Amino acid sequence: MRSDLEMIDEWVQPNIRVLDLACGPGELLHHLIQNKQVNGYGLEIGHDDLNTCIEKGIPVLEQNIDEGLQNFDDQSFDLVLMTHALQQFRRPDLLIDEMLRIGKECIITFPNFGHWRSRLHLALKGRMPVSDFLPYNWYDTPNIHFFTFQDFERLCREKNIKVLRWAAVDGQLKDHWWIRSMPNLFSETAIFHISR
Amino acid sequence: MPDVIPADSVGIVTPQIAQFDTPLALSCGQTLSSYQLTYETYGTLNQSASNAILICHALSGDHHAAGYHAMSDSKPGWWDTAIGPGKAIDTDNFFVIALNNLGGCCGSTGPTSLNPETGQRWEASFPIVTVEDWVESQARLADLLGIQTFAAIVGGSLGGMQVLEWSIRFPTRLKSAVIVASAPKLSTQNIAFNEVARQSIRRDPDFFDGNYIDNNSVPTNGLGLARMLGHITYLSDDAMGAKFGRQMRHDNYQYNYGIEFEVESYLRYQGEAFTKRFDANTYMLMTKALDYFDPASQTNGDLSAVLSRAQCEFLLVSFTTDWRFSPERSEEIVNALVKAGKQVSYAKIEATEGHDAFLFPIPRYMAVLNTFLTRVANGLTSEVK
């Protein structure tokens, strides 16, 4: 399981309706359907990922999130999830609005670009960071918006979005005291549980 | 003609006839006192009769979905690309049933059959049948074959409508539903196309108000024209462009109404070929079945409310260039199923062929179908493994 998925599992109530945006091969949904008996759906456009979901019996819909989510009614899901994908969409701010329109609550995880190693990479080498976790070059990366833990917090404040809880972890899912004290500097992955 | 039967073919198949003498009350108010359904089967029914797949055909389809009737056949069944050993609908795993729907012209009771009460051909007096009537008659065929629950019911276009109806009418009799290039009801434009097709048949002087056989006549012009129109709507603009462009029959314009462009020749050929194998009354009746289908009308137009009765798992498939049953129409069904909390997956396949794509062995389409049905075959449909 990917680092942030176990954290999310602890926050999800059983038997709820879940929409997982950009669900990939459906690891998290699979886990939540099995362990929390959720009524879950994934959205995905990757052909291999779609097929993997169908193979595992995970309900998955081929839908391009950048083309809108108007087909989902207001507050029609208990929870809308998005793990490690927000940075790939055209307008993350509008997407968060949509997620909170559709879902009563949302859980969003993203790579924190404010991590000290990214800062050091840029500061010392003068070039865009390429790491194990974000292994792309600037020109071929699907990650078109880079933002930090603090940037996200600030956007929530501006939009009057409630942060129900957050977690900040390193690459190995370790939740050390120093990460918690300075998440913007030490977390590699940020996890936010938000609502209106 | 196949010199040898390909290894992934179901081989030589023989149609069978099922006779039904229990009256069937139709949506239109009339009752058929007895009728026949012609069908074919491929593969072997297992001991528990749990591995059956029903194939529902579209407007001009029939019971001959796969294999050959004889070595001299020029082509295999209409969905041979998908049905066979090792194919997407794998006859090594499944017992596949394909039938000719009631009102058809390929062996099941329809306008060209004799009305047992009059001893005359039905022709124009054959009652209009609906998707609901078809599903009812298909359930009786399933009873006869000892199949209580289908592993899957599969259909494209009008066939997909039958699958949808099955999921609502007999929720416990199917484990999964595969609905390809279909819609929860026809759009206004679709009904309009159907009406032009019907009018072209009805206005043919050889139609004789539907009693043309009695008058030793065939409304080939009208039926051919209806098919030409239909054919245009089954193809995409791009597909037609790629196939014919502005290719001409002669080097120069002839300035007359003969065939100038190859596409004209193609359409005329398609129209004419169709009149040799299809009955005009059946064509009219099938288009009416399309027009009338609207399950959400039972629940004040709320599709998710009527679909809340369904208990099976769904797979929906659409094709990007299909404008007759566009992806948006499939998505209406998907959205209603999601709203109703049903198990559904949906794939939108890149294809150039338009509506016809559902009959083509497009690799990703076949892969999705196969992945879904393999899981059904493994008996894992109701639980996530």
Interface residues (C-beta under 8 A of the other chain):
Chain A: R17 H30 I33 Q34 N39 Y41 H47 L50 N51 C53 I54 E55 K56 G57 I58 P59 V60 L61 E62 Q63 N71 F72 D73 S76
Chain B: E313 L315 E331 V334 N335 V338 K339 G341 Q343 V344 S345 Y346 A347 K348 R364 A367 V368 T371 F372 T374 R375 L380 T381 E383 V384 K385
